[in-house]
């Protein structure tokens, strides 16, 4: 499993996950939307810490790149 996520990609995912968690804790999100977004936030946190996004592989995306620049292999 080759790392394919750069620093900014991981930071953005972590911030989004924290915002979702805050909305869940505050009770703003409820029902099905809350469950779906909680799962999405968990996936964002996991992929942030392992620096690998499985969805990027078939799409040929690598945000780690040299010097932190995004790279898309077509």
OpenMM code with the backbone's topology and positions (N, CA, C; nanometers):
from openmm import Vec3, app, unit

residues = "UNK UNK UNK UNK UNK UNK UNK UNK UNK UNK UNK UNK UNK UNK UNK UNK UNK UNK UNK UNK UNK UNK UNK UNK UNK UNK UNK UNK UNK UNK UNK UNK UNK UNK UNK UNK UNK UNK UNK UNK UNK UNK UNK UNK UNK UNK UNK UNK UNK UNK UNK UNK UNK UNK UNK UNK UNK UNK UNK UNK UNK UNK UNK UNK UNK UNK UNK UNK UNK UNK UNK UNK UNK UNK".split()
positions = [
    Vec3(0.0851, -0.1167, 0.0000),
    Vec3(0.0000, 0.0000, 0.0000),
    Vec3(0.0903, 0.1238, 0.0000),
    Vec3(0.0975, 0.1889, -0.1130),
    Vec3(0.1802, 0.3076, -0.1298),
    Vec3(0.1005, 0.4310, -0.0875),
    Vec3(0.1610, 0.5150, -0.0079),
    Vec3(0.0939, 0.6362, 0.0376),
    Vec3(0.0633, 0.7257, -0.0821),
    Vec3(-0.0603, 0.7770, -0.0879),
    Vec3(-0.0989, 0.8597, -0.2013),
    Vec3(-0.1685, 0.9896, -0.1595),
    Vec3(-0.1532, 1.0283, -0.0335),
    Vec3(-0.2168, 1.1509, 0.0150),
    Vec3(-0.1116, 1.2474, 0.0682),
    Vec3(-0.1193, 1.3711, 0.0213),
    Vec3(-0.0280, 1.4747, 0.0659),
    Vec3(-0.0735, 1.5390, 0.1961),
    Vec3(0.0091, 1.6293, 0.2461),
    Vec3(-0.0168, 1.6961, 0.3744),
    Vec3(-0.1485, 1.7740, 0.3733),
    Vec3(-0.1705, 1.8521, 0.2677),
    Vec3(-0.2912, 1.9357, 0.2636),
    Vec3(-0.4175, 1.8521, 0.2492),
    Vec3(-0.4090, 1.7446, 0.1743),
    Vec3(-0.5222, 1.6527, 0.1581),
    Vec3(-0.5604, 1.5930, 0.2931),
    Vec3(-0.4592, 1.5472, 0.3687),
    Vec3(-0.4852, 1.4888, 0.5010),
    Vec3(-0.5404, 1.5934, 0.5973),
    Vec3(-0.4851, 1.7135, 0.5925),
    Vec3(-0.5322, 1.8199, 0.6815),
    Vec3(-0.6776, 1.8551, 0.6525),
    Vec3(-0.7119, 1.8686, 0.5256),
    Vec3(-0.8495, 1.9012, 0.4873),
    Vec3(-0.9463, 1.7923, 0.5336),
    Vec3(-0.9083, 1.6663, 0.5161),
    Vec3(-0.9952, 1.5558, 0.5602),
    Vec3(-1.0158, 1.5575, 0.7113),
    Vec3(-0.9092, 1.5866, 0.7846),
    Vec3(-0.9196, 1.5900, 0.9304),
    Vec3(-1.0095, 1.7050, 0.9754),
    Vec3(-0.9975, 1.8202, 0.9125),
    Vec3(-1.0811, 1.9354, 0.9471),
    Vec3(-1.2283, 1.9046, 0.9175),
    Vec3(-1.2550, 1.8447, 0.8024),
    Vec3(-1.3932, 1.8088, 0.7673),
    Vec3(-1.4495, 1.7088, 0.8677),
    Vec3(-1.3692, 1.6100, 0.9065),
    Vec3(-1.4135, 1.5105, 1.0045),
    Vec3(-1.4435, 1.5761, 1.1392),
    Vec3(-1.3602, 1.6720, 1.1799),
    Vec3(-1.3835, 1.7415, 1.3067),
    Vec3(-1.5097, 1.8279, 1.3018),
    Vec3(-1.5348, 1.8915, 1.1890),
    Vec3(-1.6570, 1.9709, 1.1737),
    Vec3(-1.7801, 1.8807, 1.1825),
    Vec3(-1.7760, 1.7681, 1.1137),
    Vec3(-1.8875, 1.6730, 1.1190),
    Vec3(-1.9077, 1.6235, 1.2622),
    Vec3(-1.7982, 1.5907, 1.3308),
    Vec3(-1.8085, 1.5441, 1.4695),
    Vec3(-1.8704, 1.6527, 1.5577),
    Vec3(-1.8296, 1.7754, 1.5375),
    Vec3(-1.8867, 1.8863, 1.6146),
    Vec3(-2.0360, 1.9016, 1.5915),
    Vec3(-2.0782, 1.8893, 1.4661),
    Vec3(-2.2208, 1.8993, 1.4340),
    Vec3(-2.2993, 1.7825, 1.4934),
    Vec3(-2.2383, 1.6651, 1.4962),
    Vec3(-2.3043, 1.5491, 1.5568),
    Vec3(-2.3185, 1.5670, 1.7074),
    Vec3(-2.2123, 1.6124, 1.7722),
    Vec3(-2.2153, 1.6326, 1.9172),
    Vec3(-2.3143, 1.7420, 1.9559),
    Vec3(-2.3210, 1.8477, 1.8737),
    Vec3(-2.4126, 1.9590, 1.9016),
    Vec3(-2.5582, 1.9217, 1.8732),
    Vec3(-2.5791, 1.8102, 1.8060),
    Vec3(-2.7156, 1.7661, 1.7777),
    Vec3(-2.7753, 1.8313, 1.6548),
    Vec3(-2.6929, 1.8955, 1.5747),
    Vec3(-2.7418, 1.9612, 1.4530),
    Vec3(-2.7794, 1.8567, 1.3483),
    Vec3(-2.6995, 1.7513, 1.3394),
    Vec3(-2.7269, 1.6436, 1.2446),
    Vec3(-2.8010, 1.5314, 1.3160),
    Vec3(-2.9072, 1.4834, 1.2509),
    Vec3(-2.9868, 1.3764, 1.3108),
    Vec3(-3.0311, 1.2788, 1.2036),
    Vec3(-3.0705, 1.1621, 1.2458),
    Vec3(-3.1263, 1.0622, 1.1557),
    Vec3(-3.0255, 1.0002, 1.0621),
    Vec3(-3.0726, 0.9707, 0.9426),
    Vec3(-2.9905, 0.9032, 0.8427),
    Vec3(-2.8695, 0.9872, 0.8022),
    Vec3(-2.8895, 1.1163, 0.7882),
    Vec3(-2.7781, 1.2051, 0.7512),
    Vec3(-2.6669, 1.1974, 0.8554),
    Vec3(-2.7038, 1.1903, 0.9812),
    Vec3(-2.6040, 1.1822, 1.0878),
    Vec3(-2.5235, 1.0532, 1.0782),
    Vec3(-2.5907, 0.9433, 1.0507),
    Vec3(-2.5225, 0.8141, 1.0399),
    Vec3(-2.4282, 0.8131, 0.9198),
    Vec3(-2.4763, 0.8591, 0.8054),
    Vec3(-2.3949, 0.8615, 0.6835),
    Vec3(-2.2731, 0.9515, 0.7024),
    Vec3(-2.2931, 1.0701, 0.7580),
    Vec3(-2.1821, 1.1629, 0.7780),
    Vec3(-2.0851, 1.1141, 0.8854),
    Vec3(-2.1342, 1.0444, 0.9859),
    Vec3(-2.0454, 0.9874, 1.0879),
    Vec3(-1.9555, 0.8801, 1.0258),
    Vec3(-2.0111, 0.7982, 0.9388),
    Vec3(-1.9313, 0.6973, 0.8690),
    Vec3(-1.8284, 0.7651, 0.7787),
    Vec3(-1.8692, 0.8680, 0.7073),
    Vec3(-1.7777, 0.9425, 0.6211),
    Vec3(-1.6643, 1.0054, 0.7025),
    Vec3(-1.6983, 1.0629, 0.8174),
    Vec3(-1.5970, 1.1234, 0.9045),
    Vec3(-1.4987, 1.0176, 0.9543),
    Vec3(-1.5485, 0.9007, 0.9886),
    Vec3(-1.4605, 0.7919, 1.0346),
    Vec3(-1.3659, 0.7479, 0.9226),
    Vec3(-1.4179, 0.7383, 0.8017),
    Vec3(-1.3344, 0.7022, 0.6874),
    Vec3(-1.2279, 0.8095, 0.6642),
    Vec3(-1.2662, 0.9366, 0.6758),
    Vec3(-1.1700, 1.0458, 0.6590),
    Vec3(-1.0587, 1.0375, 0.7633),
    Vec3(-1.0940, 1.0081, 0.8865),
    Vec3(-0.9924, 0.9993, 0.9922),
    Vec3(-0.8984, 0.8817, 0.9665),
    Vec3(-0.9533, 0.7671, 0.9303),
    Vec3(-0.8709, 0.6486, 0.9042),
    Vec3(-0.7760, 0.6741, 0.7873),
    Vec3(-0.8293, 0.7269, 0.6765),
    Vec3(-0.7442, 0.7511, 0.5601),
    Vec3(-0.6411, 0.8601, 0.5883),
    Vec3(-0.6743, 0.9531, 0.6768),
    Vec3(-0.5780, 1.0573, 0.7143),
    Vec3(-0.4580, 0.9958, 0.7844),
    Vec3(-0.4819, 0.9067, 0.8784),
    Vec3(-0.3722, 0.8505, 0.9561),
    Vec3(-0.2896, 0.7469, 0.8810),
    Vec3(-0.3481, 0.6803, 0.7808),
    Vec3(-0.2686, 0.5853, 0.7033),
    Vec3(-0.2149, 0.6474, 0.5742),
    Vec3(-0.2544, 0.7709, 0.5447),
    Vec3(-0.2075, 0.8450, 0.4256),
    Vec3(-0.2355, 0.7706, 0.2956),
    Vec3(-0.3442, 0.6982, 0.2918),
    Vec3(-0.3794, 0.6210, 0.1732),
    Vec3(-0.5298, 0.6276, 0.1507),
    Vec3(-0.5687, 0.6639, 0.0288),
    Vec3(-0.7096, 0.6670, -0.0081),
    Vec3(-0.7327, 0.5627, -0.1175),
    Vec3(-0.8081, 0.4567, -0.0884),
    Vec3(-0.8317, 0.3519, -0.1878),
    Vec3(-0.9022, 0.4033, -0.3137),
    Vec3(-0.9846, 0.5054, -0.2997),
    Vec3(-1.0568, 0.5603, -0.4145),
    Vec3(-0.9622, 0.6283, -0.5132),
    Vec3(-0.8494, 0.6780, -0.4654),
    Vec3(-0.7525, 0.7442, -0.5525),
    Vec3(-0.6853, 0.6470, -0.6492),
    Vec3(-0.6730, 0.5199, -0.6113),
    Vec3(-0.6007, 0.4228, -0.6942),
    Vec3(-0.6659, 0.4055, -0.8317),
    Vec3(-0.7955, 0.3704, -0.8422),
    Vec3(-0.8534, 0.3540, -0.9758),
    Vec3(-0.8640, 0.4856, -1.0531),
    Vec3(-0.8675, 0.5974, -0.9794),
    Vec3(-0.8766, 0.7278, -1.0458),
    Vec3(-0.7396, 0.7821, -1.0849),
    Vec3(-0.6333, 0.7167, -1.0384),
    Vec3(-0.4978, 0.7588, -1.0730),
    Vec3(-0.4558, 0.8892, -1.0076),
    Vec3(-0.5091, 0.9193, -0.8899),
    Vec3(-0.4776, 1.0433, -0.8201),
    Vec3(-0.3732, 1.0175, -0.7135),
    Vec3(-0.2763, 1.1075, -0.7048),
    Vec3(-0.1729, 1.1004, -0.6024),
    Vec3(-0.1443, 1.2431, -0.5574),
    Vec3(-0.1970, 1.2822, -0.4414),
    Vec3(-0.1763, 1.4195, -0.3937),
    Vec3(-0.0469, 1.4330, -0.3153),
    Vec3(0.0201, 1.3225, -0.2896),
    Vec3(0.1472, 1.3287, -0.2190),
    Vec3(0.2509, 1.3923, -0.3091),
    Vec3(0.2661, 1.3378, -0.4282),
    Vec3(0.3526, 1.3954, -0.5312),
    Vec3(0.4856, 1.4459, -0.4811),
    Vec3(0.5669, 1.4924, -0.5691),
    Vec3(0.6962, 1.5493, -0.5362),
    Vec3(0.6746, 1.6962, -0.5005),
    Vec3(0.7185, 1.7376, -0.3842),
    Vec3(0.7034, 1.8765, -0.3432),
    Vec3(0.5621, 1.9121, -0.3008),
    Vec3(0.4761, 1.8120, -0.2810),
    Vec3(0.3415, 1.8372, -0.2336),
    Vec3(0.2426, 1.8781, -0.3416),
    Vec3(0.2849, 1.8742, -0.4702),
    Vec3(0.1935, 1.9121, -0.5761),
    Vec3(0.1092, 1.7926, -0.6171),
    Vec3(-0.0221, 1.8122, -0.6365),
    Vec3(-0.1086, 1.7022, -0.6768),
    Vec3(-0.0681, 1.6460, -0.8130),
    Vec3(-0.0856, 1.5169, -0.8306),
    Vec3(-0.0517, 1.4535, -0.9556),
    Vec3(-0.1650, 1.3591, -0.9938),
    Vec3(-0.2073, 1.3671, -1.1162),
    Vec3(-0.3107, 1.2765, -1.1687),
    Vec3(-0.2508, 1.2016, -1.2865),
    Vec3(-0.2424, 1.0696, -1.2752),
    Vec3(-0.1895, 0.9865, -1.3829),
    Vec3(-0.3035, 0.9425, -1.4714),
    Vec3(-0.2992, 0.9831, -1.5956),
    Vec3(-0.4067, 0.9471, -1.6871),
    Vec3(-0.3624, 0.8441, -1.7868),
] * unit.nanometer
topology = app.Topology()
chain = topology.addChain("A")
for resn in residues:
    res = topology.addResidue(resn, chain)
    for name in ("N", "CA", "C"):
        topology.addAtom(name, app.Element.getBySymbol(name[0]), res)
